[in-house]
């Protein structure tokens, strides 16, 4: 009988944590905006975070196309302008989740293939070569966007969403975050002098002040960290710390090597077909279509993570399909305006929702306003875009981790004592990382992919699909979940399907209508069901 009085209390202490279909602890959810001064600062912080990808992709592709600093600055301005429009479209008419629509890494492989195509070797003038290459990319991206619109607006993604369950969502969302590990510490290591202090600062400012009851530091950790390390990098550059260092080190570390500020005009408004009418090539288009499919999958993982960090309910399949349709519209705008990449939901910005614990839609719309503003005022936008890339890489180490942890959070809906669950989760995560490590490594060593037929477009399709961890992971998990022990009665509950059943139809749960409904006067034109 000893200790009997404390029995129930001790038993409660060892009970598992209750399952939550909405993430608790979020300060402002999707529909609850913070005060305007705070929303403006948070929106500016989201703008700073998305600049990394916006600068990195043109920095990589524009020189291969024959462009210089002027062309690179123009492409970055175009990226920002279209990203602002696309973000507003997604938050108004798409999923209505707090997601930033930015440039997609999935389009890099076909874009590099187009830039290095021999058919452009006839152009001796670099600027002419840049324009002709850009026109080819415009045509391929614009046509590829119809794949996303067809899959979204015609309801094919809705069918996929109805079979998606927490078990298959785990590798999808987790690998959406982990899949970009190459843009984290490896890029930070290009300039350890500023990258490592930035990483230490952002971890310290975002996590430890919580114990001191100073949430403002955690909420604006990105702004504090970037400002401090950027000033530190300016001091190192002015002091001549990199004068005798290798060229690659100077490019990564110095704050005066981007060439963007001098190349950018004071005021410039991007416009459609600014580099001429698009050219269309079947091979280029097929490769871009594969990138568009990968962008659908990676954006789906980001949508799910954003809904979690916005304290929304799981996304109804009809809303997910609607979001993918508007993703296609975004990619089409990328094509006609002349971006060198299509669109996808920004993974790093979804991670920032988790860091700040603010998933407000209004904050993301404010960040879109900053994108439009700085894309037109070129000098000011170029000044911010000249932040050294290792600083962004340090931020990514934390922000991508938040998205990966959002995926692991869906394990709470699954039966972790089931060997079927253990196999599907472990195997899909392992294959998602292992297969995608093999394909880029083979390409780097052999200067060609593992699949090298005479059709370059087919080689690019295979390379694009199997270089995306989220794509490989969801293919493996989705197929195994639908086939392994499908007839057993316990399978449905082990996969967590019963937890998401009430969110399959848009109008079943009133919370879904609250989070995902279109504005009243638009519901009749863009129905959610």
C-alpha positions in Angstrom: 0.0 0.0 0.0 3.0 2.3 0.3 3.0 5.1 -2.2 -0.6 4.5 -3.1 -1.7 8.1 -2.6 0.7 9.3 -5.3 -0.2 6.6 -7.8 -2.6 8.5 -10.1 -0.4 11.5 -10.2 2.7 9.5 -11.2 0.7 7.7 -13.7 -0.4 11.0 -15.4 3.2 12.1 -15.5 4.2 9.1 -17.7 1.3 9.4 -20.1 2.2 10.2 -23.7 1.7 13.8 -24.9 -1.8 14.3 -26.4 -2.1 14.5 -30.2 -2.8 18.0 -31.6 -4.2 18.6 -35.0 -3.3 22.3 -34.6 0.2 23.2 -33.3 -0.1 24.8 -29.8 2.2 27.6 -28.7 1.8 29.8 -31.9 1.5 33.4 -30.9 -0.4 34.5 -34.1 -2.1 32.0 -36.4 -2.9 32.3 -40.1 -5.9 34.6 -39.5 -4.8 36.6 -36.5 -2.4 39.4 -37.6 0.0 41.0 -35.1 0.0 44.8 -34.6 1.0 46.8 -37.7 4.5 47.9 -36.5 5.4 44.4 -35.6 3.9 43.0 -38.8 6.0 45.4 -40.9 9.3 44.3 -39.1 8.3 40.6 -39.4 7.5 41.1 -43.1 10.9 42.8 -43.7 12.5 39.8 -42.0 10.8 37.4 -44.3 12.0 39.5 -47.2 15.6 39.3 -46.0 15.4 35.5 -45.7 14.1 35.0 -49.3 16.9 37.2 -50.7 19.4 34.3 -50.4 17.8 32.1 -53.0 16.9 35.1 -55.1 20.5 36.1 -55.4 22.1 32.7 -55.5 20.2 31.3 -58.6 20.9 34.3 -60.9 24.5 34.4 -59.6 24.9 30.8 -60.7 23.0 30.9 -64.0 23.5 34.4 -65.5 27.3 34.1 -66.1 26.7 30.7 -67.9 24.2 32.5 -70.2 26.8 35.2 -71.1 25.4 37.9 -68.9 27.4 40.2 -66.6 26.6 42.3 -63.5 24.0 44.4 -65.3 22.1 41.4 -66.5 22.4 39.7 -63.1 21.0 42.8 -61.4 18.1 42.9 -63.9 17.3 39.2 -63.3 17.3 39.6 -59.5 15.0 42.6 -59.8 12.7 40.6 -62.0 12.8 37.7 -59.5 11.8 40.0 -56.7 9.0 41.7 -58.7 7.4 38.4 -59.8 7.9 36.8 -56.3 5.9 39.7 -54.8 3.0 39.2 -57.2 3.1 35.4 -56.8 3.1 35.6 -53.0 0.1 37.9 -53.0 -1.7 35.5 -55.5 -1.0 32.5 -53.3 -2.1 34.2 -50.0 -5.2 35.7 -51.7 -6.4 33.0 -54.1 -4.2 29.9 -53.6 -3.9 28.0 -50.4 -4.2 31.3 -48.4 -1.4 30.0 -46.2 1.5 32.2 -45.0 3.9 31.1 -47.7 6.4 33.1 -49.7 6.6 32.1 -53.4 10.2 32.3 -54.5 12.6 30.8 -57.0 12.8 27.0 -57.2 16.1 25.1 -57.1 14.4 22.3 -59.1 14.8 24.4 -62.4 18.5 24.8 -62.1 19.5 21.5 -63.9 17.4 22.2 -67.0 18.4 25.9 -66.9 22.1 24.9 -66.9 21.5 22.5 -69.7 19.9 25.3 -71.8 22.6 27.8 -70.9 25.4 25.4 -72.0 23.6 24.3 -75.2 25.8 24.4 -78.3 23.2 26.1 -80.4 24.0 29.4 -78.6 27.7 29.2 -79.4 27.1 31.0 -82.7 26.5 34.3 -80.7 29.8 36.0 -80.2 28.4 39.0 -78.4 27.8 38.0 -74.7 24.7 40.2 -74.3 23.2 38.7 -77.4 23.9 35.2 -76.2 22.3 36.1 -72.8 19.1 37.4 -74.5 18.8 34.3 -76.8 19.4 31.9 -73.9 16.9 33.9 -71.8 14.2 33.6 -74.5 14.7 29.9 -74.7 14.3 29.6 -70.9 11.2 31.8 -71.0 9.5 29.6 -73.5 10.3 26.4 -71.7 9.3 27.7 -68.3 6.0 29.2 -69.6 5.0 25.9 -71.3 6.0 23.8 -68.3 3.7 25.9 -66.1 0.7 24.4 -67.8 1.6 21.1 -66.2 1.1 22.6 -62.8 -2.1 24.4 -63.8 -3.5 21.2 -65.2 -2.6 19.1 -62.2 -4.0 21.8 -59.8 -7.1 23.2 -61.4 -8.3 19.9 -62.9 -8.1 18.2 -59.6 -5.3 15.6 -60.1 -3.5 16.9 -57.0 -6.8 16.6 -55.1 -6.8 12.8 -55.8 -3.2 12.6 -54.5 -4.2 14.6 -51.4 -7.1 12.2 -50.6 -4.6 9.3 -50.4 -2.0 11.3 -48.5 -1.8 10.5 -44.8 0.4 11.4 -41.8 2.7 8.5 -42.5 3.5 9.5 -46.1 3.6 13.2 -45.1 6.5 12.5 -42.7 9.2 11.9 -45.4 7.6 14.5 -47.7 7.9 17.4 -45.3 11.0 16.2 -43.5 13.0 15.8 -46.8 11.7 19.1 -48.0 13.8 20.6 -45.2 16.7 18.1 -45.1 16.9 18.0 -48.9 18.6 21.4 -49.0 21.4 20.5 -46.6 23.9 21.3 -49.4 22.9 25.0 -49.2 23.6 25.0 -45.4 26.9 24.3 -43.8 28.8 23.5 -47.1 28.0 27.1 -48.3 28.7 28.5 -44.9 32.1 26.9 -45.0 33.1 29.0 -48.1 33.7 31.8 -45.6 33.9 30.4 -42.0 35.0 33.8 -40.7 31.5 35.3 -41.1 29.3 32.2 -41.6 30.1 30.5 -38.3 29.5 33.6 -36.2 26.2 34.1 -38.0 25.2 30.6 -37.2 26.1 30.9 -33.5 24.4 34.3 -33.2 21.1 33.2 -34.8 21.0 30.1 -32.6 21.8 32.0 -29.4 19.4 35.0 -30.1 16.5 32.8 -31.3 16.6 30.2 -28.5 18.3 31.4 -25.3 16.5 34.8 -24.6 13.3 32.8 -24.2 14.5 31.8 -20.7 15.0 35.5 -19.9 11.4 36.4 -20.9 12.7 38.5 -23.9 10.6 37.2 -26.8 11.4 40.2 -29.0 14.9 38.8 -29.5 13.7 35.4 -30.6 11.1 37.0 -32.8 13.6 39.2 -34.7 16.6 36.9 -34.4 17.3 37.1 -38.2 17.4 40.9 -38.3 19.7 41.1 -35.2 22.0 38.4 -36.5 22.3 39.6 -40.1 22.9 43.2 -39.0 25.6 42.3 -36.6 27.5 39.9 -38.8 27.1 42.1 -41.9 28.7 45.0 -40.1 31.5 42.6 -38.9 32.0 41.5 -42.6 32.2 45.1 -43.7 34.9 45.8 -41.1 36.9 42.8 -42.2 36.6 43.9 -45.9 37.6 47.5 -45.1 40.6 46.3 -43.0 41.9 44.3 -45.9 41.6 40.9 -44.3 40.9 39.2 -47.7 43.4 41.0 -49.9 45.7 38.0 -50.3 43.1 35.3 -50.1 42.1 33.1 -53.1 39.5 34.5 -55.6 36.8 32.2 -54.4 37.3 33.2 -50.8 37.1 36.9 -51.7 33.9 36.3 -53.7 32.3 34.6 -50.7 33.6 36.8 -47.9 34.0 40.4 -49.2 31.0 42.7 -49.1 32.1 44.7 -52.2 32.4 41.9 -54.8 28.7 41.3 -55.7 28.8 44.1 -58.4 25.0 44.6 -57.9 25.0 48.1 -56.5 26.9 49.7 -59.3 25.1 47.7 -62.0 21.5 48.4 -60.7 19.5 51.4 -61.9 17.9 53.7 -59.4 14.4 53.0 -60.7 13.4 50.2 -63.0 10.0 48.4 -63.4 10.3 44.8 -64.8 7.8 44.1 -67.6 6.7 41.0 -69.6 9.0 39.9 -72.5 11.6 42.5 -71.6 14.3 40.4 -73.4 12.1 39.6 -76.4 9.5 37.1 -77.4 10.0 33.5 -76.0 11.5 30.7 -78.1 10.2 27.2 -77.8 12.2 24.0 -78.0 10.6 20.6 -77.3 13.6 19.1 -75.5 14.0 22.2 -73.2 10.3 22.1 -72.4 10.2 18.4 -71.4 13.1 19.0 -69.0 11.4 22.0 -67.5 8.2 20.0 -67.1 10.0 17.5 -64.9 11.3 20.5 -62.8 7.7 21.7 -62.6 6.5 18.4 -61.2 9.3 18.4 -58.6 8.3 22.0 -57.7 4.8 20.7 -57.1 6.0 18.1 -54.6 8.4 20.4 -52.8 5.8 23.1 -52.6 3.3 20.6 -51.2 5.8 19.8 -48.4 6.2 23.5 -47.7 2.5 24.1 -47.7 2.0 21.3 -45.1 4.8 22.7 -42.9 3.4 26.3 -43.2 -0.1 25.1 -42.2 1.4 23.4 -39.1 3.5 26.5 -38.1 0.5 28.7 -38.8 -1.5 26.6 -36.3 -4.0 25.7 -39.1 -5.7 22.4 -39.5 -4.4 19.9 -42.1 -4.9 21.1 -45.7 -8.0 19.8 -47.4 -7.1 18.1 -50.7 -9.2 20.7 -52.7 -7.3 23.6 -51.1 -4.0 21.8 -51.9 -5.1 21.4 -55.5 -6.1 25.1 -55.7 -2.7 26.1 -54.4 -0.8 24.0 -57.0 -3.0 25.5 -59.7 -1.9 29.0 -58.6 1.7 27.8 -58.4 1.3 27.1 -62.1 0.1 30.7 -62.7 3.2 31.8 -60.7 5.5 29.8 -62.9 3.8 31.2 -66.0 4.5 34.7 -64.8 8.1 33.7 -64.2 8.3 32.7 -67.9 6.8 35.7 -69.5 8.6 38.2 -67.2 12.0 36.5 -67.9 13.1 34.7 -64.7 15.6 32.0 -65.1 13.6 29.7 -62.8 10.1 28.7 -62.0 8.4 29.2 -58.7 7.9 27.1 -55.6 6.9 27.8 -52.0 10.0 29.0 -50.1 11.2 26.4 -47.6 13.3 28.9 -45.6 10.4 31.2 -45.0 8.2 28.3 -43.8 11.0 27.6 -41.3 11.0 31.3 -40.2 7.3 30.8 -39.2 8.4 28.2 -36.7 11.3 30.3 -35.4 9.1 33.4 -34.8 6.0 31.4 -33.8 4.0 33.8 -36.0 2.1 32.2 -38.9 0.1 35.3 -39.9 -1.0 35.7 -43.5 -0.7 39.4 -43.2 3.0 39.3 -42.3 3.7 37.4 -45.6 1.6 39.9 -47.6 3.7 42.7 -46.0 6.9 40.9 -47.1 5.4 40.7 -50.7 5.0 44.5 -50.6 8.7 44.8 -49.7 9.6 42.6 -52.6 7.7 44.8 -55.0 9.1 48.0 -53.5 12.8 46.9 -53.6 12.5 45.4 -57.1 11.5 48.8 -58.4 14.1 50.8 -56.4 17.0 49.0 -57.8 19.9 50.6 -55.8 18.2 49.9 -52.4 17.3 46.4 -53.3 20.9 45.7 -54.6 22.3 47.0 -51.4 20.4 44.4 -49.4 21.1 41.7 -52.0 24.8 42.2 -51.5 24.7 40.5 -48.1 27.4 37.7 -48.4 25.9 34.3 -49.2 27.6 32.5 -46.2 25.4 34.6 -43.9 22.3 33.3 -45.7 23.7 29.7 -45.5 24.0 30.1 -41.7 20.3 31.1 -41.5 19.4 28.1 -43.7 21.0 25.7 -41.2 18.3 26.7 -38.7 15.4 27.5 -41.0 15.6 24.3 -43.0 15.8 22.3 -39.7 12.5 23.8 -38.6 10.8 22.5 -41.7 12.4 19.1 -41.2 11.2 19.0 -37.6 7.7 19.9 -38.8 7.7 16.7 -40.8 8.8 14.6 -37.9 6.0 16.1 -35.9 3.5 14.1 -38.0 4.8 10.9 -36.4 2.5 11.7 -33.5 -0.5 10.6 -35.6 1.1 7.3 -36.5 1.6 4.0 -34.6 5.3 4.1 -33.9 5.1 0.5 -32.4 4.1 -0.9 -35.8 6.9 -2.5 -37.8 5.2 -1.4 -41.0 5.3 2.2 -39.9 9.0 1.9 -38.9 9.9 0.4 -42.2 8.1 2.9 -44.4 9.4 5.9 -42.5 13.0 4.7 -42.3 13.2 3.3 -45.8 11.7 6.4 -47.5 13.9 8.8 -45.5 17.0 6.7 -46.2 16.3 6.3 -50.0 15.4 10.0 -50.3 18.8 11.0 -49.1 20.8 8.1 -50.5 19.5 8.1 -54.1 19.8 11.9 -54.4 23.3 11.8 -53.1 24.3 9.3 -55.9 22.9 11.2 -58.9 24.6 14.6 -58.4 27.8 12.9 -57.3 27.8 10.8 -60.4 27.2 13.9 -62.5 30.1 15.8 -60.8 32.6 13.0 -61.3 31.6 11.8 -64.8 30.3 15.0 -66.2 27.1 13.2 -67.1 24.3 11.6 -65.2 23.8 7.9 -64.5 21.3 7.8 -67.4 23.0 9.1 -70.5 21.0 8.3 -73.6 21.2 10.2 -76.9 18.2 12.3 -75.8 19.5 15.0 -73.6 16.0 16.1 -72.5 15.3 12.5 -71.2 18.6 12.5 -69.3 17.7 15.8 -67.7 14.2 14.6 -66.7 15.7 11.6 -64.8 18.4 13.8 -63.3 15.9 16.4 -62.1 13.5 13.9 -60.5 16.1 11.8 -58.8 18.0 14.8 -57.5 15.1 15.9 -55.3 15.1 14.2 -51.9 11.4 15.1 -51.2 10.4 13.7 -54.6 12.2 10.4 -54.1 11.0 10.1 -50.5 7.3 10.7 -51.3 7.4 8.3 -54.2 8.7 5.5 -52.0 6.5 6.3 -49.0 3.3 6.8 -51.0 3.7 3.6 -53.0 4.6 1.5 -49.9 1.8 3.0 -47.9 -0.7 2.0 -50.6 0.6 -1.5 -51.1 2.3 -3.0 -48.0 -0.3 -4.8 -45.8 -3.0 -2.6 -47.3 -5.8 -5.2 -46.5 -5.1 -5.4 -42.8 -7.6 -3.7 -40.5 -4.9 -2.0 -38.4 -3.2 -0.4 -41.4 -5.6 2.5 -41.6 -5.0 3.5 -38.0 -1.3 2.8 -38.0 -0.9 5.3 -40.9 -2.9 7.9 -39.0 -5.6 8.2 -41.8 -8.4 8.4 -39.2 -6.9 11.6 -37.8 -7.1 13.4 -41.1 -10.5 12.0 -42.3 -12.5 15.0 -41.1 -10.3 17.3 -43.1 -10.7 15.5 -46.4 -13.8 17.5 -47.4 -13.5 21.3 -47.2 -16.8 22.0 -45.3 -16.6 19.1 -42.8 -14.7 21.1 -40.2 -15.5 24.8 -39.5 -11.9 25.5 -38.8 -11.0 24.6 -42.4 -13.4 27.2 -43.7 -11.9 29.8 -41.3 -8.3 29.2 -42.5 -8.7 28.4 -46.2 -11.8 30.1 -47.5 -11.4 32.6 -50.2 -12.6 36.2 -49.7 -16.4 36.3 -49.8 -16.7 38.0 -53.2 -14.3 35.5 -54.8 -15.8 32.2 -53.6 -18.3 32.1 -56.4 -15.5 32.4 -59.0 -12.9 30.1 -57.5 -14.8 27.4 -55.5 -12.8 25.5 -52.9 -14.6 22.2 -53.5 
